[in-house]
């Protein structure tokens, strides 16, 4: 199939990235994916974090991970053989595995190593509407693969004191990737996570982020919510674990906002 036709058939691919750990990347990947699937979008979550939390959080046991994203990256297994169904209709996951922890060392000497994930995803072009890539908490080779495979980057940002520390580094990395390796890459948006209305610091951080990044920040704010924290231990997205809790409602709002930005982008592209 011609590359031009593959591009037209390709899903919208969003890398969920922040080099700081504990900011809600995996929680956002799982629950945004579930929310999009709930409104009839076909979604693939790619677990690119060696910790494998997105895989576990979607209820995939280790016995189901015979092939995983590592085998897909090195060309040992096609993506279609490694992808696993979840209990959520329309939502599938490309699981992580322990092999992935050494992948950066193994891949570093290979030619065009930054493009392996992009090549793998192109072969599944017509199967999904959205691909969400849960990136590891580092700006290494795995995250670089995600940024080159992606159309846009969604940045979860925790509402705490050091929230802005390091995000400028991520933005510079995105800009370098766009300039040199992936000219279509853009910032989809910044989502404020773990917001606690009882804590003045959360409000101050949120105001500071909106002042600094303006319209790049989503209107939706993900609250600090115990049900969000409990859900992964049950291997379920919070939208399945407790659809009525504030965290679930927030992720549904975020999915609607993501789709609204997608529609606005499409209108801009129409001549």
N, C-alpha and C positions, 0 to 999 in steps of 0.2 A: 504494500500500500504506500502511496506517495506521502512524503513528509507533510505536505500542505494539507492533505486530507486527514491525516492523523491529528494535526493541530486543531482542525475544525471539530473533530469528534471528541477531543480530549476533555476530561472533566476539569472543572475549576479546582486548582490545587492550592491549598492554604497551609503554609508552615506556621505552626504555633510555637513561638520561640522566645526565649529570654535566657541569657547565660546564667542568670541568678536562679538557684534552686528554691523550691518551696513557694513559688508565686502563683501556682494554680494552672500550670501548663497542661498537665495530664487531666486534671479535673475538667478543664475547659474543652480539651479535645474530646473526651468521653461524652460530656453532656451537650456540647454544641452539636456533635455528631448525632446524638440521640434525638435532639430537638429537630434537626434538619430531616432526619429519617421519619419523624412523626408527621411531618408535613409533606410526605411522599417524595423526598429526595433520596436517591440512591447514594449511599455514603460509604467510603472506605476510610477507616482510621489506620494509619501506618504508625506502628509503635517503634520509633527509631531510638528510644532510650534503652540502654543496656539493662536498666533496672526492671524494665518490663511492667511498669505499674499500669499502663493503659490496657495491656493484655489481661492482667489480673482483674482490673477494675471492670472489665467487660465480661468477666466470668469464664474466661478461657483457661482450662486447667492445663497443666504441663504435658499431660499425655496427648493433648491435641496439637502440640507444637513441634511435630516431627520435622517439618520444614518451617523456617521463619525468615524474617527480613534479612538476616545474615546470609542465608543460602541464596536468597534472591539477589542480593547485592553482588555476590561473587560469581553469579551465573550458574550456580549448582542446581537451582530449582526455578521454574517459571513462577511468576507471581500468582497465577491462577491455582497452582498446586499448594501454595503456602497460605493463601487467604482462608480465614475461618469464619463461619457464621456466628452471630450472637443471638441472644434471645429477642433482640429488637428487630422487627421486620425492616428491611431496607438498609440495615447497618451490618457491615462486615469489618473484620480487623485483620491486618497483616501483623502477626505477633512478633514480639521480640524474643530473644533467647540468650542464654549465657554466652554463646559463641560471639555475640555482638560486642562484648566487652573488649575483645582483642582485635576487632575489625580494623580500627584505625591504623594499628601497627602493620597488619597484614596488607592493607590496601595502599600504604604510603608509597610503595615502590612501583605501583602499577600505572600504566599510561591512562590518561583521562579518568582517573579515579574519582574526580569530583562529579562525574556525569552518570555514575552507575545507577543511582536511584531514578534519575530522569528517564534513562533508557528502559528500565524495568516498568515504570508506570505507563510509558507510551504504549506498551504492548497490551494494556488493559483499557485502552482509551474509551471504548464505547460502553463499558460496563457500569460506570458510575457518573453521577452528576457532580459530586464533590469528593475530593480526597483531602483529609486533614492529617498532617504530619506532626506527631508529637515528638518534638526535638529534645535531645539531652540538654542538661544545664551546662553547656559549654559551647564555645564557638570553634569547635574542631572540625575534622573532616566529615563527620556524620551530619552535623548541622549545615556545613557547606553543601553537602549533597542535597539536603532538604531545600536550601535556598535556591539552588540551581534548578531543582525540579518544580519549584513553586511558581505560581502566578503572583502570589501576594503573601504578606507576613502579618499574622495577628499576634500582638504582643500582650500577654497578661502582665499586669503590673500591680503588685501588692501594695495596699494602702498602709505602708509603714515607713519609718524614718528613712531607711536607705533605698526607698523605691526608685528614685531617679539615678542612684549611683550605678553606673554601668550601662544604662539604657542608651546614652549617647554613643558608647562604643558599639552597641548593637546597630544603631542607626548608621554609623559610619561603615560597618561591615556590609549592611544591606546596600548602601550606596556603592561601595566598591564592587560588590557582586553584580549589581545592575550595570555598572559602567563597563565591566570587563567580561563577565561570564553569562549574564542573564538579563538582557535589556528590558524584558517585560516585567521584571520584579518590581512590586510596589508595596507600600505599607497599606494593608487593608484597614487596620485600626488598632487602637490601644484599649484594652478592657481593664478597668479597675476591679481588682479582686479583694476578697477578705475585708470588705468595708464594714466597719462597726460604727453605727450611728451614735452609740453611747460614748465613743472615744473621739474627743476633739481632734486628735492627731489625724485620724482617718479623713475628717473633713478638710483639714489643712492640706494634707497630701493631695487629696482629690482636687482641691482648688488650684494647687500649685501645678499639678500635671495638666489640667485644662488650660491654665494660663499659658503654659509653656508650649503645649502641642495643639491647642485649639481644636479644630474640627476633626483632627485625627483620633480624638478620644471618643469612644462610643458613649451614647447617652446612658445605656444600660450599665448598672453597677452590680457586681456580684457580691452579695452580703456574706459576712462571716456567719455560717449557719451549721449547726451541729449535724443536721441531716446530711449535708454535703460531706461532712467528715466521716459519718458512719457508713455511707453507701458503699465505698470501695471494699470494706471488710466483708460485705455480703456479695461481692462480685457483681454489683449492679450499678448502673448510672443512677443518680439521685432522681431523675425523672421517672424511673421505674420503681425505685425504692420508696419514694414519697412524692407523688406528683403535685401535691398541694402545698408543699413547704415553700418558704420564700426563695430558697436556692433554685428550685425547679422553675418557679415562675420567672426568675431572673434569666435563666438560660433560654427559656422560650422567647423572652423579649430580645435577648441577644441574637438568637437565630433569625428572628424577624428583621432585626436591624442589619444583620449581615446580608440577608436577601435584598433588603431595600438598597443597600450600597451596591450590590451586584446589579440590580435593575438600573440604577443611576449610571453605573459604568457602561452598561449595554447601550443606554440611550445616547451617551456621549460618543460611542463608537459608530452609531448609525450616521451616515453622511446626510 
